[in-house]
Amino acid sequence: MQSFCLVIDPLQNIRIGVATTYGRPYYKFTTYLKILNLSFDSVLPRDISRYCGHLILSTIQEVPKECMLPILYEDTFEQHPTVVRGLMIQKLNLGYGEEELLVGVDPGKRMGLSIFYCGREIENSVYTSIDELVFHIIRILGGLRARYKIVKVGNGNMTVAREIATLLNLRFCSSFDLEFVDEQKTSMKIKNFNQRGKRDMLSAKYITQRDGYRQLVLPLSMTG
């Protein structure tokens, strides 16, 4: 089971144009934008070059050669919405700092998850299944390019923390950096948040801001 809380979204003030006359791509684009809680304009492909927005969603066949706006095509929207959010931030250069994908996990019966990409938080959620959590993290690690991919796991429940780390190593077919992070004093910062899951999500966010001993985790195909 997974649930989300609101992320301060750098895309909220971005004008997005959906420019396609094809029904299936239009449905796909608009469905994803609704999931991401983003507004959009419907634009005719012939008007793309005159559109006064920031980003165009369209098909390869319908985009004019002289288009100067950033474009995302239909195949991008085969990815998870969090990956799409990250790709939009990257495309629009809305991030800051180095290109880093940072995942924070608060382990326990309910596992908080916070994901930062290029310095921007793109997801804050909670899971009750380790398998679902690991599957989702792998989907994000595989879907977004970054110079550094770092997973930080709190040490409040080391049994769960080590299980998460082991499953990531077994199932993710690339390398990443892993840190077990001291959770001390994070509970003081979030003691007034008693809603179900919100405490876990905020704890995961604080975990992303802490440093632990970093180790490079290589896929089993390289280590045997």
KOLROPA-286919 format. One record per atom (N, C-alpha, C): residue in three letters; x, y, z. Coordinates in steps of 0.001 Angstrom, whole numbers, padded with zeros to 6 digits, always signed. Each point is the difference from the previous one (the first is absolute). Example, Ala and Ser with C-alpha at 12.3 -4.5 7.8 and 13.67 -1.06 7.14 Angstrom:
BEGIN
ALA+013190-005690+007800
ALA-000890+001190+000000
ALA+000900+001200+000000
SER-000350+001050-000720
SER+000820+001190+000060
SER-000770+001090+000730
% end
This chain:
BEGIN
MET+000847-001204+000000
MET-000847+001204+000000
MET+000872+001240+000000
GLN-000385+001002-000805
GLN+000760+001224-000144
GLN-000926+001189+000123
SER+000454+001053+000680
SER-000755+001245+000027
SER+000967+001159-000134
PHE-000528+001172-000364
PHE+000821+001168-000263
PHE-000447+001171+000855
CYS+000916+000913+000269
CYS-000367+001304+000526
CYS+000486+001048-001003
LEU-000428+001232+000202
LEU+000286+001040-000977
LEU+001471+000391+000019
VAL+000597+000061-001190
VAL+001363+000481-000181
VAL-000071+001426-000508
ILE+000884+000879+000484
ILE+000080+001352-000547
ILE+000545-000122-001413
ASP-000854+000220-000972
ASP+000280-000386-001377
ASP+000545+001171-000809
PRO+001235-000082-000489
PRO+000553+001082-000820
PRO-000676+000127-001351
LEU-000864-000967-000357
LEU-000689+000039-001284
LEU-001351+000721+000059
GLN-000423+000418+001186
GLN-001341+000573+000146
GLN-000194+001271-000824
ASN+001049+000786-000175
ASN-000123+001260-000736
ASN+000478-000115-001444
ILE+000160-001218-000472
ILE+000443-000247-001368
ILE-001200-000168-000918
ARG+000024+000662-001150
ARG-001059-000166-000995
ARG+000372-001157-000929
ILE-000864-000983-000054
ILE+000237-001209-000794
ILE-001051-000080-001095
GLY+000457-000177-001232
GLY-000910-000133-001123
GLY-000071-001430-000494
VAL-001202-000552-000066
VAL-000213-001326-000581
VAL-000395+000221-001456
ALA+000911-000371-000910
ALA-000184+000338-001410
ALA-000029-001261-000855
THR-001167-000582-000119
THR-000166-001167-000856
THR-001462-000108-000427
THR-000201-000487-001217
THR-001365-000251-000474
THR-000360-001476+000115
TYR+000940-000823+000492
TYR-000241-001433+000153
TYR-000635-000280+001357
GLY-001031-000811+000002
GLY-000748-000249+001227
GLY+000783-000712+001082
ARG+000728-001070-000377
ARG+000705-000792+001011
ARG+001112+000796+000688
PRO+000893+000686-000750
PRO+001014+000810+000669
PRO-000614+001110+000864
TYR-001075+000625-000497
TYR-000630+001066+000782
TYR-000505-000546+001336
TYR-000629-001150-000033
TYR-000496-000611+001225
TYR+001148-000327+000960
LYS+001085-000529-000558
LYS+001148-000366+000839
LYS+000608+001246+000659
PHE+000239+001053-000795
PHE+000583+001232+000537
PHE-000881+000584+001104
THR-001286+000146-000286
THR-000886+000663+000957
THR-000218-000836+001258
THR-000020-001321-000153
THR-000142-000871+001179
THR+001185+000172+000939
TYR+001213+000008-000551
TYR+001194+000177+000827
TYR+000013+001369+000661
LEU-000363+001034-000734
LEU+000004+001348+000567
LEU-001002+000122+001147
LYS-001127-000676-000112
LYS-000981+000009+001094
LYS+000545-000738+001221
ILE+000699-001123-000243
ILE+000620-000734+001110
ILE+001017+000890+000711
LEU+000745+000781-000786
LEU+001023+000892+000556
LEU-000586+001317+000510
ASN-001322+000137-000131
ASN-000689+001205+000458
ASN+000518+001256-000701
LEU+000220-000115-001319
LEU+000519+001107-000788
LEU-001046+000426-001030
SER-000179+001302-000142
SER-000913+000522-001012
SER+000700+000022-001357
PHE-000794+000134-001067
PHE+000574-000011-001341
PHE-000908+000758-000957
ASP+000578+000357-001142
ASP-000740+000601-001097
ASP-000092-001003-001139
SER-001136-000061-000658
SER-000133-000803-001217
SER+000383+000882-001187
VAL+000979-000461-000767
VAL+000571+000800-001085
VAL-000054-000807-001292
LEU-000373+000645-001093
LEU+000082-000664-001295
LEU+001457-000074-000441
PRO+000426-001123-000580
PRO+001402-000119-000430
PRO+000478+001150-000872
ARG-000886+000532-000860
ARG+000417+001106-000882
ARG+000282+001289+000777
ASP-000456+000063+001270
ASP+000204+001201+000820
ASP+001144-000154+001000
ILE+000736-001099-000074
ILE+001085-000244+000965
ILE+001021+001133-000016
SER+000408+000442-001168
SER+001056+001021-000102
SER-000446+001344+000580
ARG-001307+000201+000168
ARG-000514+001263+000551
ARG-000447-000138+001455
TYR+000151-001173+000558
TYR-000467-000243+001369
TYR+000900+000712+001008
CYS-000600+000768+000893
CYS+000762+000775+000996
CYS+000083-000746+001327
GLY+000422-001238-000055
GLY+000150-000808+001206
GLY+001441-000420+000197
HIS+000187-001004+000853
HIS+001348-000437+000359
HIS+000362-001384-000533
LEU-001008-000860-000215
LEU+000265-001390-000364
LEU-001118-000511-000904
ILE+000380-000776-001004
ILE-000953-000603-000920
ILE+000015-001520+000162
LEU-001183-000599+000037
LEU-000152-001450-000045
LEU-000655-000336-001337
SER+000678-000807-000809
SER-000527-000277-001324
SER+000588-001299-000538
THR-000315-000289-001255
THR+000551-001177-000678
THR+001068+000459-000993
ILE+000916-000898-000334
ILE+001097+000341-000922
ILE-000548+000492-001336
GLN-001090-000602-000461
GLN-000552+000344-001312
GLN-000584+001409-000048
GLU-000416+000531+001159
GLU-000759+001251-000004
GLU+000808+001236+000399
VAL+001236-000172+000410
VAL+000791+001149+000451
VAL+000707+000649-001187
PRO-000173+001302-000210
PRO+000685+000673-001102
PRO+001507+000113+000252
LYS+000765+000044-001067
LYS+001461+000055+000118
LYS+000469+001264+000699
GLU-000756+001087-000134
GLU+000458+001284+000550
GLU-000392+000199+001467
CYS-000534-001014+000655
CYS-000419+000122+001407
CYS+001201+000265+000903
MET-000085+001061+000789
MET+001086+000384+000907
MET-000270-000401+001451
LEU-001204-000462+000278
LEU-000350-000377+001371
LEU+000482-001415+000323
PRO+000294-000284+001271
PRO+000295-001381+000394
PRO-001191-000901-000288
ILE+000275-001228-000420
ILE-001061-000934-000394
ILE+000194-001337+000709
LEU-001086-000582+000448
LEU-000016-001384+000454
LEU-000969-000767-000885
TYR+000442-001177-000446
TYR-000805-000786-000928
TYR-000773-001098+000726
GLU-000850-000649-000747
GLU-000935-000985+000544
GLU+000707-001127+000757
ASP+001158-000462-000493
ASP+000658-001144+000634
ASP+000461+000299+001418
THR+000250+001283+000310
THR+000374+000383+001367
THR-001078-000405+000997
PHE-001248-000004-000448
PHE-001130-000210+000887
PHE-000360-001475+000168
GLU+000958-000856-000347
GLU-000077-001411+000374
GLU+000583-000201+001396
GLN+000702+001028+000509
GLN+000685-000076+001288
GLN-000957+000301+001146
HIS+000469-000267+001225
HIS-000770+000339+001190
HIS-000136+001524+000098
PRO-001123+000521+000535
PRO-000178+001453+000110
PRO+001140+000718+000726
THR+000610-000622+000998
THR+001124+000641+000681
THR+001175+000182-000955
VAL+000258-000994-000852
VAL+001059+000118-001005
VAL-000341+001120-000973
VAL-001258+000068-000424
VAL-000423+001055-000916
VAL+000218+001374+000634
ARG-000351+000139+001287
ARG+000230+001271+000701
ARG+001484+000368-000031
GLY+000857-000987+000280
GLY+001435+000245-000023
GLY+000503+000398-001377
LEU-000502-000655-001046
LEU+000408+000323-001365
LEU-000450+001403-000401
MET-001161+000410+000484
MET-000455+001361-000272
MET+000929+001019+000665
ILE+000357-000249+001251
ILE+000899+000905+000717
ILE+001343+000090-000709
GLN+000502-001144-000448
GLN+001274-000021-000726
GLN-000119+000744-001331
LYS-001068-000246-000732
LYS-000193+000617-001312
LYS-000090+001519+000098
LEU-000624+000482+001066
LEU-000219+001430+000175
LEU+001113+000681+000795
ASN+001017-000789+000400
ASN+001113+000533+000800
ASN-000500+000672+001281
LEU-000939-000657+000669
LEU-000557+000556+001232
LEU+000745-000464+001244
GLY+000903-000954-000165
GLY+000771-000482+001142
GLY+001129+000950+000333
TYR+000693-000287+001080
TYR+001173+000786+000351
TYR+001024-000939+000604
GLY+001249+000386-000092
GLY+001070-000875+000483
GLY+000312-001085-001003
GLU+000786-000973+000424
GLU+000421-001064-000900
GLU-001148-000951-000306
GLU+000156-000744-001080
GLU-001031-000945-000406
GLU+000085-001230+000899
GLU-000827+000000+001042
GLU+000036-001038+001024
GLU-001406-000538+000231
LEU-000105-001308+000077
LEU-001257-000667+000355
LEU+000174-000555+001404
LEU-000780+000507+000920
LEU+000170-000314+001418
LEU-001291-000601+000540
VAL+000105-001200+000568
VAL-001158-000721+000537
VAL+000182-000172+001508
GLY-000976+000449+000765
GLY+000033-000174+001450
GLY-001113-000930+000448
VAL+000336-000953+000884
VAL-000979-000980+000476
VAL+000013-000034+001523
ASP-001189+000104+000580
ASP-000174-000183+001441
ASP-000588-001392+000216
PRO+000813-000993+000410
PRO-000480-001380+000090
PRO-000855-000241+001245
GLY-000946-000921-000133
GLY-000871-000351+001113
GLY-001218-000747-000520
LYS-001043-000097+000817
LYS-001239-000628-000475
LYS-000593+000796-001149
ARG+000012+001335+000134
ARG-000295+000889-001106
ARG+001312+000657-000390
MET+000317-000025-001285
MET+001302+000491-000466
MET-000175+001285-000787
GLY+000520+001080+000567
GLY-000053+001279-000688
GLY+001029+000050-001115
LEU-000343+000684-001083
LEU+000896+000126-001150
LEU+000016+001449-000465
SER+001203+000535-000205
SER+000163+001339-000544
SER+001019-000075-001135
ILE-000334+000600-001153
ILE+000876-000064-001165
ILE+000299+001417-000474
PHE+001296+000307-000109
PHE+000457+001290-000514
PHE+000748-000223-001306
TYR-000259+000871-000965
TYR+000700-000065-001286
TYR+000466+001399-000374
CYS+001298+000138-000232
CYS+000584+001311-000332
CYS-000365+001044+001061
GLY-000017-000417+001255
GLY-000268+000914+001098
GLY-001461+000282+000264
ARG-000914-000628-000746
ARG-001435+000221+000178
ARG-000673-001279+000487
GLU-000893+000133+000983
GLU-000745-001173+000439
GLU-001089-000311-001024
ILE+000012-001217-000521
ILE-000966-000388-001031
ILE-001003-001039+000501
GLU+000237-000563+001180
GLU-000987-000915+000584
GLU+000193-000083+001496
ASN-001120-000118+000720
ASN-000003-000247+001434
ASN-001161-000937+000252
SER+000279-001232+000413
SER-001039-001019+000083
SER+000284-000964+001139
VAL-000928-000941+000219
VAL+000167-000995+001061
VAL-000435-001356-000516
TYR+000723-001041+000415
TYR-000267-001379-000421
TYR-000154-000889+001223
THR-000764-001076-000183
THR-000105-001017+001038
THR+000581-001330-000452
SER+000419-000097-001253
SER+000585-001231-000549
SER+001430+000268-000440
ILE+000944-000784+000512
ILE+001400+000161-000395
ILE+000174-000292-001482
ASP-000647-001039-000501
ASP+000116-000345-001417
ASP-000479+001146-000890
GLU-001137+000597+000335
GLU-000519+001108-000804
GLU+000918+001209+000080
LEU+000537+000260+001190
LEU+000928+001120+000173
LEU+001243-000196-000862
VAL+000601-001171+000078
VAL+001227-000282-000759
VAL-000275+000061-001502
PHE-001118-000570-000435
PHE-000360+000048-001422
PHE-000107+001447-000476
HIS-000616+000837+000817
HIS-000176+001401-000381
HIS+001345+000737-000046
ILE+000841-000214+001007
ILE+001317+000654+000006
ILE+000790-000390-001248
ILE-000029-001283-000350
ILE+000715-000464-001190
ILE-000549+000675-001256
ARG-001312+000147-000057
ARG-000635+000664-001149
ARG+000494+001448-000134
ILE+000176+000677+001132
ILE+000479+001385-000031
ILE+001489+000053-000334
LEU+000795-000868+000635
LEU+001439-000029-000274
LEU+000273-000300-001474
GLY-000809-000885-000586
GLY+000194-000360-001392
GLY-000556+001011-000980
GLY-000969+000802+000443
GLY-000677+000912-000915
GLY+000622+001372-000137
LEU+000823+000398+000982
LEU+000589+001332-000024
LEU+001525-000080-000074
ARG+000569+000741-000921
ARG+001453+000054-000113
ARG+000556+000974+001025
ALA+001096-000365+000612
ALA+000651+000889+000956
ALA+001457-000416+000153
ARG+000833+000974+000258
ARG+001417-000301+000232
ARG+000170-000790+001290
TYR-000799+000349+000997
TYR+000042-000691+001285
TYR-001387-000523+000333
LYS-000086-001281+000347
LYS-001244-000605+000467
LYS+000262-000536+001402
ILE-000658+000602+000978
ILE+000297-000278+001403
ILE-001273-000420+000721
VAL+000060-001113+000696
VAL-001116-000465+000824
VAL+000422+000111+001461
LYS-000741+000781+000782
LYS+000277+000170+001429
LYS-001129-000661+000789
VAL+000370-000922+000874
VAL-000984-000740+000790
VAL+000251+000273+001480
GLY-001034+000376+000723
GLY+000134+000257+001428
GLY+000352-001264+000768
ASN+000697+000169+001117
ASN+000452-001147+000793
ASN-000918-000314+001182
GLY-001227+000568-000020
GLY-000923-000227+001117
GLY-000488-001435+000105
ASN-000053-000691-001117
ASN-000380-001422-000019
ASN+000944-000690-000973
MET+001141-000480+000514
MET+001047-000523-000875
MET-000395-001306-000670
THR-000922-000753+000587
THR-000460-001235-000654
THR-000674+000337-001326
VAL-000914+000955+000040
VAL-000692+000426-001221
VAL+000963+000723-000926
ALA+000873+000840+000580
ALA+000951+000764-000815
ALA+000903-000923-000816
ARG+000501-001042+000642
ARG+000897-000933-000711
ARG-000765-000824-001026
GLU-001253-000313+000284
GLU-000797-000735-000983
GLU-000226+000846-001250
ILE-000284+001271+000199
ILE-000170+000911-001140
ILE+001285+000073-000820
ALA+001140+000166+000680
ALA+001287+000103-000693
ALA+000323-001280-000766
THR-000272-001153+000615
THR+000286-001288-000638
THR-000854-000191-001253
LEU-001280+000323+000089
LEU-000892-000160-001152
LEU+000370+000958-001133
LEU+000409+001215+000341
LEU+000441+000930-001034
LEU+001220-000545-000734
ASN+000926-000562+000752
ASN+001203-000576-000595
ASN-000334-001200-000881
LEU-000956-000803+000419
LEU-000375-001191-000761
LEU-000747+000349-001288
ARG-000820+001047+000046
ARG-000946+000251-001089
ARG+000375+001155-000919
PHE+000838+000933+000464
PHE+000366+001134-000841
PHE+001264-000338-000772
CYS-000065+000139-001308
CYS+001086-000478-000873
CYS+001028+001079-000308
SER+000221+000894+000930
SER+001032+001018-000170
SER+000522+000378+001381
SER+001009+000843+000024
SER+000614+000376+001276
SER-000704+001219+000603
PHE+000111+000130+001309
PHE-000502+001175+000706
PHE+000763+000121+001308
ASP-000054+001180+000600
ASP+000616+000218+001304
ASP-001033-000216+001097
LEU+000420-000636+001076
LEU-000888-000315+001122
LEU+000555+000583+001283
GLU-000882+000618+000788
GLU+000381+000505+001323
GLU-001046-000431+001020
PHE+000468-000512+001136
PHE-000870-000179+001160
PHE+000178+001239+000875
VAL-001094+000705+000256
VAL+000047+001331+000592
VAL-000552-000023+001417
ASP+000666+000707+000901
ASP-000439+000119+001383
ASP-001300+000799+000060
GLU-001049-000604+000566
GLU-001305+000656+000077
GLU-000183+000816+001281
GLN+000983+000033+000870
GLN-000159+000698+001271
GLN-000418+001450-000216
LYS-000933+000447+000819
LYS-000514+001369+000046
LYS-000938+000361-001150
THR-000163-000875-000984
THR-000973+000323-001044
THR-001409-000045+000563
SER-000250-000872+000976
SER-001341-000110+000577
SER-000414+001276+000719
MET+000971+000752+000558
MET-000318+001249+000674
MET-000560+001030-000988
LYS+000508-000016-001227
LYS-000426+000979-000999
LYS-001404-000284-000511
ILE-000454-001233+000123
ILE-001286-000366-000596
ILE-000996-000497+001043
LYS+000236+000313+001287
LYS-000835-000549+001062
LYS-001440+000493-000080
ASN-000241+001142-000638
ASN-001361+000540-000078
ASN-000780-000517-001201
PHE+000636-000840-000822
PHE-000684-000556-001159
PHE-000445-001420+000326
ASN-001258-000135+000392
ASN-000502-001295+000461
ASN-000893-000697-001027
GLN-000260+000657-001143
GLN-000833-000641-001006
GLN+000675-001262-000499
ARG-000809-000994-000318
ARG+000512-001286-000451
ARG+000902+000179-001220
GLY+001229-000395+000128
GLY+000938+000019-001115
GLY+000772+001296-000159
LYS-000574+001134+000443
LYS+000674+001276-000238
LYS+001313+000086+000767
ARG-000002-000550+001215
ARG+001223-000016+000787
ARG+001101-000775-000732
ASP-000376-001136-000610
ASP+000988-000835-000698
ASP+000559+000715-001237
MET-000881+000694-000717
MET+000446+000709-001194
MET+000930+001156+000348
LEU-000329+000738+001059
LEU+000858+001104+000422
LEU+001333-000513+000525
SER-000028-001121+000696
SER+001234-000601+000488
SER+000900-000397-001167
ALA-000599-000571-001049
ALA+000771-000372-001186
ALA+000644+001230-000628
LYS-000726+001116-000003
LYS+000547+001239-000559
LYS+001199+000475+000810
TYR-000103-000070+001333
TYR+001135+000400+000842
TYR+001194-000939-000201
ILE-000291-001268-000246
ILE+001077-000974-000228
ILE+000809+000368-001245
THR-000661+000535-001033
THR+000740+000395-001205
THR+001008+001109+000300
GLN-000225+000744+001072
GLN+000860+001138+000324
GLN+001130-000359+000957
ARG+000058-001278+000398
ARG+001051-000459+000906
ARG+001042-000815-000744
ASP+001193-000051+000554
ASP+001079-000760-000620
ASP+000366-001203+000854
GLY+000294-001103-000673
GLY+000484-001206+000659
GLY+001210-000520-000745
TYR+000494-001145+000426
TYR+001119-000616-000708
TYR-000498-000502-001347
ARG+000619+000495-001065
ARG-000469-000324-001346
ARG+000791-001176-000575
GLN-000735-000934-000574
GLN+000639-001140-000667
GLN-000600-000175-001379
LEU+000844-000350-000952
LEU-000449-000243-001364
LEU-000536-001424-000091
VAL-001238-000135-000464
VAL-000608-001314-000159
VAL+000031-000347-001487
LEU+000685-001082-000337
LEU+000110-000439-001369
LEU-001002-001118-000273
PRO-000538-000072-001231
PRO-000943-001087-000315
PRO+000685-001351+000069
LEU-000773-001035+000307
LEU+000571-001347+000155
LEU+000631-000509-001276
SER-000441+000534-001155
SER+000592-000426-001272
SER+001467+000405-000098
MET+000392+001027+000789
MET+001400+000440-000011
MET+000811-000627+001122
THR-000673-000377+001084
THR+000723-000520+001166
THR-000038-001532+000082
GLY-000900-000617-000782
GLY-000103-001462+000037
GLY-000773-000446+001205
% end
